Amino acid sequence: MASRPGGGSTNGESGRAESREERAGRLRAALLDREDPGADPAGILLSRAPGRVNLIGEHTDYNDGLVLPAAIDFEIWIAFRPLDEPVVELTSLALGETRRVAFADLAPRSGSGGGGWIEYVAGMAWSLREAGHPVRGFRGILDSNLPIGAGLSSSAALECAAAYALRDPALPALPVPQLARLAQRAENAYVGVNCGIMDQFSSAAGGADRAILLDCRSLAWELVPLPDLALVVCNTGSPHRLETSQYNTRRAECEEGVAIIAAGKPQVRSLRDVDEATLEAFAPRMPENVARRCRHVVGEIERVRETVAALEANDLAALGRLFAASHASLRDLYEVSSPELDAMVEIATGVDGVVAARMTGAGFGGCTVNLVRAGAVEALRAAVLAAYPGRTGLTPEVYVARAVEGAGLVG
């Protein structure tokens, strides 16, 4: 993301050392300090929503494909007190700034940008109201330990946390698919970012020690147990910067490939409907770049299925091969990797005990995801800190994450 959704620490280790109970107490105290230290704390509520790391299934979401993300314990929290007036007043602790949104002023930005982190909150209020859901104002503080610019979905987390703050907790909770669609619409139609639904769905649907197998066409989903491996995210220090023009170009190339195939097979609506044999039959009719993009997506959807099977069988060797194939495909066919991401994967795969490593997220910077034997985490950290700066001139960060449950109210 180009903007900063609420700021946030880039030091994942220090942010994660705090227990949920401690964090809740700190944020309640911080909000009381801003209001009146003598005020009744009973009316203060808290919502939280996790970021996500995608284990495999990159650029398949907007092609109606399968993805396998996990919600992680790098989260956005909002401590808030409901207001009777139709306005949100929210202070980012990391940025030290207070922003205000009046419901009467809500209007989509049409991709004009420039509104900053509060636009994701405003967009969520707009999306809920447009869908006929009652919203209420609140005054609160925003806290985040999600690394900024790392491609771990801080915007989706902010949208989902805001949804819980904007709705009366006495109302039934929104079903996960409905919350995800409303959050996606906030980002697509209000903020102007043409993202798929994976990020919002991941933040809404997470499970402790589980990955989320999501069908991006039907929104059918299931939680898949993760093996007894550490989930390690390595931040390249090169900000996730898949520019809008590049992202839109990739989407257009996929759509062009679908149109070429659909001319001969009208039942094909997206690359989800295409198998390898069909693709290769039509590839000679496609521009070379379009054929490469389609080969990645078709292959990546199948890799998601194979990864789920490998997880269920605890086949660690297969996980390593599948992650490596995904990274190579993103680098060579979809062309969204970077020298920094490639270097980080090469360093990780050279460490004994690293089972699987690949870039994660949309590309051109951001993070890698690694499945690591517990005893090898410190060896991986040491190798990254020793070798990566010399290869790239950048300072990396290594986060040990845990898969957690999805967004909701706290306590």
C-alpha positions in Angstrom: 0.0 0.0 0.0 1.2 3.5 -0.7 -0.5 5.1 2.3 0.0 4.3 6.0 -3.1 2.7 7.6 -2.7 4.1 11.1 1.0 4.0 11.2 2.5 1.2 13.2 5.7 -0.2 14.6 8.1 -1.9 12.3 9.6 -3.7 15.2 7.4 -6.8 15.2 9.3 -8.4 18.1 8.7 -5.6 20.6 5.0 -5.2 19.5 4.3 -8.9 19.9 5.9 -9.3 23.4 2.8 -7.6 24.9 -0.1 -9.9 25.8 -3.6 -9.2 24.7 -4.6 -8.4 28.3 -1.7 -5.9 28.6 -2.5 -4.3 25.3 -6.2 -3.9 26.1 -5.3 -2.3 29.5 -2.7 0.0 27.9 -5.2 1.2 25.2 -8.0 1.7 27.7 -5.7 3.8 29.8 -4.5 5.8 26.8 -8.0 6.6 25.7 -9.0 7.6 29.2 -5.9 9.9 29.4 -7.2 11.7 26.2 -10.7 12.0 27.5 -10.7 12.3 31.3 -8.6 10.1 33.5 -11.5 10.1 36.0 -14.1 8.9 33.4 -15.8 5.5 33.6 -13.7 2.9 31.7 -16.6 0.6 31.5 -17.9 2.2 28.3 -14.6 1.7 26.4 -14.7 -1.1 23.8 -11.9 -2.7 21.8 -11.8 -4.2 18.4 -8.9 -6.0 16.7 -8.1 -7.4 13.3 -5.0 -9.3 12.1 -2.8 -8.8 9.1 -2.1 -11.8 6.9 0.7 -13.6 5.2 -0.2 -15.6 2.1 1.4 -19.1 2.2 0.7 -19.7 -1.5 -1.7 -18.7 -4.2 -0.3 -15.3 -5.5 -2.3 -13.2 -8.0 -4.9 -16.0 -8.2 -7.6 -14.1 -6.2 -8.7 -11.8 -8.9 -8.7 -14.7 -11.3 -11.4 -16.5 -9.3 -8.8 -18.9 -8.1 -7.7 -20.5 -4.8 -5.5 -18.9 -2.1 -4.0 -20.2 1.1 -3.3 -17.3 3.5 -3.1 -17.2 7.3 -4.1 -14.4 9.6 -1.2 -13.5 11.8 -0.6 -11.9 15.2 0.5 -8.6 13.8 -2.7 -6.7 14.3 -4.5 -3.4 14.3 -6.5 -2.5 17.5 -9.0 0.3 18.1 -10.0 1.3 21.6 -13.2 3.4 21.3 -16.2 4.9 23.0 -19.4 5.0 21.0 -20.8 8.5 20.2 -24.4 9.6 19.7 -23.3 11.9 16.9 -22.6 10.6 13.3 -18.9 11.2 13.4 -15.7 9.3 13.9 -12.7 10.9 15.7 -9.7 8.6 15.7 -6.1 9.2 16.9 -3.2 7.1 15.6 -0.8 6.5 18.4 2.1 5.7 16.0 1.6 8.9 13.9 0.4 11.1 16.8 -2.4 12.6 14.6 -6.1 12.8 15.0 -8.4 12.5 12.1 -12.2 13.1 11.9 -14.8 11.7 9.5 -18.4 13.0 9.4 -20.9 10.5 8.0 -22.6 13.3 6.1 -19.4 13.9 4.1 -18.9 10.3 3.0 -18.2 10.0 -0.7 -16.0 7.7 -2.8 -12.7 9.1 -3.8 -12.7 7.5 -7.2 -9.1 6.6 -7.0 -7.9 10.2 -6.4 -5.9 9.1 -3.4 -4.4 11.5 -0.9 -6.8 10.9 2.0 -4.4 8.9 4.2 -5.2 6.1 6.6 -8.5 7.5 7.8 -9.9 6.8 4.3 -10.1 3.1 5.1 -12.2 3.8 8.1 -14.4 6.3 6.1 -14.7 3.7 3.4 -15.9 1.1 5.8 -18.5 3.4 7.2 -19.6 4.2 3.6 -19.7 0.6 2.6 -21.8 -0.5 5.6 -24.3 2.3 5.1 -24.6 1.7 1.3 -25.4 -1.9 2.1 -28.1 -0.9 4.6 -26.3 -1.6 7.8 -26.7 0.9 10.6 -23.5 2.6 11.8 -22.7 4.7 14.8 -20.0 7.2 15.5 -17.1 6.7 17.9 -14.1 8.4 19.5 -11.0 6.2 19.8 -7.3 5.5 19.4 -5.7 3.3 16.8 -2.7 1.0 17.7 -0.8 -1.2 15.2 2.2 -3.5 15.3 1.8 -4.3 11.6 5.0 -3.5 9.7 4.3 -0.7 7.2 4.9 -1.3 3.5 5.6 -5.0 4.0 2.5 -6.3 2.1 0.9 -7.9 5.2 -2.5 -6.2 4.6 -2.6 -3.4 7.1 -5.4 -1.8 5.1 -7.6 -4.9 5.3 -7.0 -5.1 9.0 -7.9 -1.5 9.5 -11.1 -2.0 7.5 -12.2 -5.0 9.5 -11.3 -3.5 12.9 -13.2 -0.4 11.9 -16.3 -2.4 11.0 -16.5 -3.8 14.5 -16.1 -0.3 16.0 -18.8 1.2 13.6 -21.5 -1.4 14.4 -23.5 -1.8 17.6 -22.1 -4.9 19.4 -25.7 -5.9 20.3 -26.3 -6.6 16.6 -25.5 -10.1 15.3 -21.9 -10.3 13.9 -21.7 -10.1 10.2 -20.9 -13.5 8.5 -17.3 -13.7 7.4 -18.0 -13.6 3.6 -20.3 -10.6 4.1 -17.8 -8.7 6.2 -15.0 -9.4 3.7 -17.1 -8.3 0.7 -18.0 -5.0 2.5 -14.4 -4.3 3.4 -13.3 -5.1 -0.2 -16.0 -2.7 -1.5 -14.7 0.0 0.8 -11.2 -0.4 -0.7 -12.4 -0.8 -4.3 -15.1 1.7 -4.6 -14.3 4.2 -1.9 -10.5 4.3 -1.6 -10.0 3.4 -5.2 -7.7 0.4 -4.9 -8.8 -2.5 -7.2 -7.7 -5.3 -4.9 -9.1 -8.9 -4.7 -10.9 -10.2 -1.7 -8.1 -12.4 -0.1 -6.8 -9.8 2.3 -10.1 -8.8 3.8 -11.3 -12.4 4.0 -8.1 -13.5 5.7 -8.4 -10.8 8.3 -12.0 -11.8 9.0 -11.7 -15.6 8.9 -8.5 -16.5 10.5 -8.1 -19.5 12.8 -5.5 -20.2 15.5 -2.7 -22.4 14.1 -4.6 -22.7 10.8 -4.3 -21.5 7.3 -7.4 -20.5 5.3 -8.2 -22.3 2.0 -10.4 -19.8 0.2 -12.2 -20.3 -3.1 -12.2 -16.7 -4.4 -15.1 -17.4 -6.8 -17.6 -19.0 -4.4 -16.1 -17.7 -1.1 -16.3 -21.3 0.2 -13.5 -21.7 2.8 -12.1 -24.1 5.3 -9.4 -23.9 7.9 -6.4 -26.1 7.3 -4.1 -27.2 10.2 -0.5 -26.0 9.9 2.4 -28.3 10.7 4.6 -28.0 13.8 6.8 -25.4 12.0 7.6 -21.8 12.8 6.0 -19.2 10.5 8.8 -16.7 9.8 8.3 -13.6 7.8 11.4 -11.8 6.4 10.9 -8.2 5.5 13.3 -7.1 2.7 13.2 -3.5 3.8 12.2 -2.7 0.2 8.7 -1.4 0.5 5.9 -3.4 -1.1 5.3 -1.2 -4.2 3.3 -2.9 -6.8 2.4 0.2 -8.6 -1.3 0.6 -9.7 -0.3 0.7 -13.3 1.7 -2.5 -13.1 -1.0 -4.3 -11.1 -3.7 -3.2 -13.5 -1.5 -4.3 -16.4 -1.2 -7.8 -14.9 -4.9 -8.0 -14.5 -5.5 -6.8 -18.1 -3.1 -9.4 -19.4 -5.0 -12.2 -17.6 -8.3 -10.8 -18.9 -6.8 -10.8 -22.4 -5.8 -14.4 -22.1 -9.3 -15.3 -20.9 -10.9 -13.5 -23.8 -8.7 -15.4 -26.3 -9.6 -18.7 -24.8 -13.3 -17.8 -24.4 -13.5 -17.1 -28.1 -13.1 -20.8 -28.6 -14.5 -22.0 -25.3 -17.4 -19.7 -24.3 -17.8 -21.5 -21.0 -14.5 -20.0 -19.8 -15.1 -17.0 -17.5 -11.8 -16.7 -15.8 -8.4 -18.4 -15.6 -10.0 -20.6 -12.8 -11.8 -22.4 -15.7 -8.6 -23.2 -17.6 -6.4 -26.3 -17.2 -2.9 -26.6 -18.4 -3.8 -28.5 -21.6 -6.4 -25.9 -22.6 -4.0 -23.1 -21.9 -1.2 -24.7 -24.1 -3.7 -25.2 -26.9 -4.5 -21.5 -27.0 -1.1 -20.1 -26.0 0.1 -19.8 -29.6 -2.7 -17.3 -30.2 -1.6 -15.1 -27.3 1.1 -12.5 -27.1 4.1 -14.0 -25.3 3.7 -11.9 -22.1 0.0 -12.8 -21.9 0.8 -16.5 -22.2 3.4 -16.2 -19.4 0.9 -14.5 -17.1 -1.7 -17.2 -17.7 0.8 -20.0 -17.2 1.6 -18.6 -13.8 -2.0 -18.3 -12.6 -3.1 -21.7 -13.9 0.0 -23.4 -12.3 -0.4 -21.4 -9.1 -4.0 -22.5 -8.6 -2.9 -26.1 -8.9 0.0 -25.5 -6.5 -2.5 -24.3 -3.8 -4.3 -27.7 -4.1 -1.1 -29.6 -3.9 0.1 -27.5 -0.9 -3.1 -28.4 1.0 -2.5 -32.0 0.3 1.1 -31.7 1.4 0.0 -30.0 4.7 -2.5 -32.8 5.4 0.1 -35.4 4.7 2.8 -33.5 6.6 5.0 -33.9 3.5 7.6 -31.3 4.2 9.7 -32.1 1.1 6.7 -31.4 -1.1 6.1 -28.1 0.7 9.6 -27.0 -0.1 9.3 -27.9 -3.8 5.9 -26.1 -4.1 7.1 -22.9 -2.5 10.2 -22.9 -4.7 8.1 -23.5 -7.8 5.7 -20.6 -6.8 8.6 -18.2 -6.3 10.2 -19.1 -9.6 6.9 -18.7 -11.4 6.3 -15.3 -9.9 9.8 -14.3 -10.8 10.0 -15.6 -14.3 6.4 -15.8 -15.6 4.5 -13.1 -13.7 7.6 -11.0 -13.3 6.6 -9.4 -9.9 9.6 -10.5 -7.8 12.6 -8.2 -7.2 16.4 -8.7 -6.6 15.7 -8.1 -2.9 13.1 -10.8 -2.7 15.2 -13.2 -4.7 18.2 -12.6 -2.4 16.1 -13.2 0.7 14.7 -16.5 -0.7 18.2 -17.7 -1.7 19.6 -16.9 1.8 16.8 -18.7 3.5 17.0 -21.8 1.4 20.6 -22.1 2.2 19.9 -22.5 5.9 19.5 -26.0 7.3 16.0 -26.4 8.8 14.3 -24.0 6.5 11.6 -26.2 4.9 10.1 -23.8 2.4 10.6 -20.2 1.3 9.0 -17.9 -1.2 8.1 -14.3 -1.8 4.6 -13.4 -0.5 2.3 -10.6 -1.5 1.8 -8.8 -4.7 5.5 -8.2 -5.3 8.2 -5.7 -6.1 9.3 -5.6 -2.5 7.8 -6.5 0.8 8.3 -9.9 2.5 9.1 -13.5 2.1 7.3 -16.3 4.0 9.2 -19.2 5.4 8.3 -22.5 7.1 11.1 -23.3 9.5 11.8 -26.0 12.0 11.7 -24.5 15.5 15.4 -25.1 16.2 16.4 -23.3 13.0 14.7 -20.0 13.5 17.7 -18.3 15.1 20.0 -19.7 12.4 17.7 -18.2 9.7 17.7 -14.8 11.5 21.5 -14.8 11.8 22.0 -15.7 8.2 19.6 -13.0 7.0 21.1 -10.3 9.2 24.6 -11.3 8.2 24.2 -11.8 4.4 21.3 -9.7 3.2 22.6 -6.2 3.9 25.8 -6.9 2.0 23.8 -8.1 -1.0 21.2 -5.3 -1.1 22.4 -2.4 1.0 19.1 -2.7 2.9 18.4 -3.5 6.5 16.1 -6.6 6.9 13.7 -7.5 9.7 12.7 -11.0 10.7 9.4 -11.7 12.4 8.2 -14.9 13.9 4.5 -15.0 13.5 1.7 -17.1 14.7 -1.6 -17.9 12.9 -4.5 -16.4 14.9 -8.3 -16.1 14.8 -10.0 -13.4 12.7 -11.2 -10.0 13.5 -13.6 -9.3 16.4 -14.3 -7.4 19.6 -11.9 -8.0 22.5 -13.1 -9.0 25.9 
